[in-house]
């Protein structure tokens, strides 16, 4: 387990390493990041056009059409392409730098012509993976950057394609809300999977001292800590969008939806804290269970040692080499006809008396196993 944790720390340090003294706004693609795939959805109240483009130049004509635009960039392995997109939509270099630095805390930054949001998107799997999602939106556009292809946003795309709900009728701020809400809702099945794993481990913790149980619990606690760092700032981030400081780009009719999304983030926090408390309780129960089993073994060994101490004393007395012919006080039992049976009987009686005494005190007997309530 220690080797696995060291490997994980090494991966994190490699992923987030930056050269000291780099100028602010320097765009450097993360090492090993996949090449970007640009998917564009252009829509209005009548139809929705979806396509995959190869260059930023193809977006220029789409922007001139005056329709709603969602540019979804999957993969951040090309810093030049990110810079070109920023120039086309007027994004600040510092915002683009945050897109490529994949360790951002969920946050909101409001600019004159756009709002920049960062949040982390969970991915099912063991170990847990949290992918950074950057969302830019203005009056008539939404631009999203994600680390790798694959996301939980297909329901949002389906609503755009088939004009379900109010997503085409409202502005880009509603589309940005729908994207954020889909990511927030995606946390719930992830946390449910953690709750199921913890529930399955409960029986193992109570009935086994297998070291693998401890390693699994430690992995769960580490992943829950990663989730906590991603979930806790969500409520503050969404609350910032719903406040007056973003009123230029977030209309009043969108704020109730954002407040509802903020409530979902608060529920996530409660569920997450419950899972963390359960995992901590299971860890304590496991340690107590192992300690209890160790105490049982030590108690048996102590009782056995206590029984044999007087027997060893008797054997030691009669094992001393004093000649009874020299003095009548030198162990006269050695010449007694029943001396040897007497010594053995004394040992047996002593052992039996001690066993009954220990049982009367409750020091002997089977301890009731730990059971679930």
Order of alpha helices (4+ residues) and beta strands (2+ residues): alpha-beta-beta-alpha-beta-alpha-alpha-beta-beta-beta-beta-alpha-alpha-alpha-alpha-alpha
